[in-house]
Amino acid sequence: MNHPNKWRILGVDPGLNITGYGVIEASPRGPRVIEAGIIRGRNKKSLSDRIVDIHRGVADVIAAHHPQTVALEQLYSHYERPRTAILMGHARGVICLAAAQASLPIQHYAATQVKSIVTGNGRAPKSQVQLTIQRELHLEQLPEPADVADALAVALCHYYLARQQIA
C-alpha cells in the first residue's frame, strides 16, 4: 500500500504498435519515476491480437504499481486520416477498459495541453519533451523511445494540474 502522503499516476501514450507508459509517484518532495517503458503490440499480428497485448500490458502495470489515477493522452488525428483515429481508438479503448477494471479514474489530456504545461510550448518537438522530462524527473538518461517521454509527460501534466487544484 502507498504511503498516505504519496500517490501514483500512470501516464499512457497510446499506440497500436508501441504504447508508452510511465508511473510516477508524487510526494511532498516532488515527483519521481517508479517505472517507465513500452508495451508492444505484435506488429504483424491482427488488430485483435495487438489490442489484447496492450490491454494485458496496461493491466500488468496497474497490478504491479497500484496507481491511483490513469492520465491518458487524447487522440489527435488529421481529418484526412479518419482510419488512423478509428484504429487508435481501439488502443485507447482497451487502456480505458484496463483502468475501469481496476476501478481507477482516468484523466484525458490533449497532446498540446501536455506539451504546454510540461514545456511551456504546446507545439514543442519530441526532443524538447524528452529533455524537459529528463530534467524535471532528474533522470540520468534521456527517456527513450519518445513514447516513454510522452507517457511521463502526460503523468507529469496530471501531477502539476492536480497539485494546482489542491493548493
C-alpha positions, -999 to 999 in steps of 0.1 A, spaced: 0 0 0 12 35 -8 21 60 20 -8 84 26 13 114 15 23 97 -17 1 89 -48 9 73 -80 -1 83 -115 1 61 -146 7 82 -177 0 65 -210 8 75 -246 -14 51 -266 -3 34 -298 -12 2 -317 24 -8 -322 41 10 -293 22 22 -262 44 42 -238 38 42 -201 52 59 -171 44 55 -134 54 85 -113 49 88 -75 40 122 -62 52 130 -27 59 162 -6 94 161 -21 81 161 -57 75 135 -84 98 106 -91 97 78 -117 87 44 -104 88 27 -138 86 36 -174 87 16 -206 67 4 -236 41 -21 -244 45 -36 -279 15 -47 -300 27 -76 -321 31 -57 -354 24 -85 -378 -5 -99 -359 -41 -90 -362 -56 -59 -347 -73 -81 -321 -40 -96 -310 -24 -62 -307 -52 -47 -286 -51 -78 -264 -13 -72 -259 -20 -35 -250 -48 -44 -225 -26 -71 -209 4 -48 -207 -15 -19 -191 -34 -43 -167 0 -57 -156 15 -23 -150 -16 -13 -129 -14 -46 -109 23 -42 -103 24 -5 -93 -11 3 -79 -16 39 -94 -45 60 -80 -51 76 -114 -45 70 -151 -36 100 -172 -42 93 -209 -32 112 -240 -63 120 -262 -65 111 -298 -51 135 -323 -57 128 -359 -60 148 -391 -94 148 -407 -78 134 -438 -70 102 -420 -101 91 -401 -89 54 -403 -60 63 -381 -82 78 -355 -105 48 -355 -76 24 -351 -61 45 -323 -95 45 -307 -91 7 -302 -59 12 -283 -74 39 -261 -105 18 -255 -86 -12 -241 -64 12 -219 -97 27 -205 -110 -8 -200 -79 -19 -180 -83 13 -158 -120 7 -154 -115 -29 -144 -91 -17 -117 -117 10 -106 -92 38 -115 -103 72 -126 -90 83 -160 -80 119 -169 -77 127 -206 -53 153 -219 -47 167 -254 -11 165 -266 -9 203 -269 -21 207 -233 5 183 -220 33 199 -240 22 234 -229 21 225 -192 53 205 -192 75 225 -216 57 259 -218 52 253 -256 21 235 -269 39 227 -301 72 215 -286 90 189 -306 96 154 -292 132 162 -284 122 192 -262 97 170 -244 124 144 -238 149 169 -224 122 185 -202 112 152 -188 148 142 -182 154 175 -163 121 176 -143 122 140 -132 160 140 -126 167 111 -149 203 102 -157 195 95 -193 171 108 -219 139 88 -218 138 66 -249 119 59 -270 100 92 -273 68 73 -264 81 68 -229 89 105 -226 54 113 -239 38 90 -213 59 105 -185 48 140 -198 11 130 -195 17 118 -160 36 149 -150 9 171 -166 -16 155 -144 6 159 -114 10 196 -120 -27 202 -125 -37 181 -95 -12 199 -73 -25 232 -85 -61 222 -76 -51 211 -41 -32 244 -35 
